[in-house]
Amino acid sequence: MRQSCAGSIRRIATRVIESVGKAVSEKRDYVVEFRIVLPEGTVKHIHGLDHPVFSASGELVKVVGTQPDVTELRRSEAALQIAYDEIKTLKDELCCNGHAQRIEVQLVGRAPYVFNFAVVGR
């Protein structure tokens, strides 16, 4: 493993471990989100939601939780943000140039993000 990659992994791992340690010491649930890189180079986004379980004496017994792969969700959010930015730019240009008083945009479906447009007035 290259030195820079190892350093990055240590920084991320340290951040996650510190966050988890703080939540466990405060005896509360915690959420961690991080990325992993698989050996072939694929990047995966992981969203962990965990609940520490303590004994009657206050000792940590186990952690119950889930760590789903949210890669497609993050990609979809990024694509939706790009589409929104493009639509906002177009709307602003049309309204500023006097082509419309108002443009209403409604998200109709899921990926590949179908939008309905209504141009109101001139």
Secondary structure, DSSP 8 states (H G I E B T S, - for coil): --HHHHHHHHHHHHHHHHHHHHHHHTT--EEEEEEEE-TTS-EEEEEEEEEEEE-TTS-EEEEEEE--B-HHHHHHHHHHHHHHHHHHHHHHHHHHTTS-SEEEEEE-SSTT--EEEEEE--
